[in-house]
Amino acid sequence: MRNLIAPLIFVLAVLNPASAQVLWRAADHVTPSGLAFRYVQLPRGQTQSIQFGWKDGWAAQRANGKGIAVFGPALVMQGPKGSNRAEFVEDVKDTQGQMYIASTPEYTIGGVFAPPQKFPAALKLFATTLSNPAMDPARLEDLRKAHLAAITQAERQPLMLANRVGAHLQWEDSPILGWTKDDPYHFTGTSLAEIEVWRRAVLSRKGLVIAAAGPATVEQAALQIDELFVDLPPTGNELPAPVFPRKAAKDAVLIEADVPQTMILMGGWSSFDRGLDQTIALLAARALQQRLQRELREKLGATYAAAAQVVPLIAEPVIFSLHSMVAHDRAIEALDTMRKEHQKFLADGLSQNELDSERQRLRTEFDEGIRRPPAVANLLRSALFEGRPADFIETFPDRLAALTLVEVNAGVKKGLAGNSVGTVIVAPKGAGFSGFCVIKAVEDVKTCPNIR
């Protein structure tokens, strides 16, 4: 459930279905230096793109790992040794491209794309940055101050408060609990030495997952990939399989706070599997969101917006959640409405009209995405991370079109029925909310009887 945890950066684009016809074919190849990669040639593509990553789980298993995950990639992307930040920014602009690195609890990912004529310059710059970053300690302190200020600001937001309380409903006491809560200690204690350990452990040629797309030929793309990673060390440290102890989100907690509207957040772990199950989950969430919008906004007049979401996380079942900011004087009615709509959805599933509508929306979105090399390469990388075959993306339209209403609703019941649901409310006062453990600060959630 995305909203009982801090949102993650990683984009799981393989959930998006394609249109009736995909005009490209992906295939697996190996570079001259021995790096495996998946490639799609798009002769009309306006950019060349390489997307890559490691399935490492390194930072999320450490007490201050969120700081490593935030500051580590940011420091690498300050530029290579011998170049200051301003010079690096100008050099990137000169390539007319973009490049990035980011870390999540499960992955470290990166990418680069630029117009074909500028791509060699972008590759050279990014390769130097990856293999020999400046890692300026003064810049680390600047990043630290900025991030702590951002956390302080975000802590006043109702959804952030709900996320931080909700983390206690989902995770046992472990590093991932602090990660999802965005605890400040993750950032105050992170040292440059720890970030260097992360960089040397993860940023190597070992375990690289690589996908690329663009107008270049396969042979040209292979040489580009070798150029990008040529100076990375052949191996890093051994990375143990990540372990993240979770628990059922079944409790009801209300945190009192000075907020302009009441935040209602419901959700928990589901039983959806990876792959097609997640497409069913996505269709279900979108259909439920439309119902919540209708009931809470149009009929009850309690809110301007409501959301239902699904997020796969750390090789665990999909998290399913719904939330809305509502007027204080309609909050109890809104909570009752959300609970009723959730239960009705579990019992009845989608209608045929809902399935047809949401399926068409997803096709349209995918049609837009598969024309752009960076998006295509991102799709391919996501499929590689999940161990999918080379044709997984282009054959997805057939699998989506074959989904029947009976199959979808059976999948909804399989994924959601019988799973516990936690509820977090952020409101000025707890009076009138029956069955909630009322607290005044996030850490007070540990005093609630059913939460260890």
Order of alpha helices (4+ residues) and beta strands (2+ residues): beta-beta-beta-alpha-alpha-beta-beta-alpha-alpha-alpha-alpha-alpha-alpha-beta-alpha-beta-beta-alpha-beta-beta-alpha-alpha-alpha-alpha-alpha-beta-beta
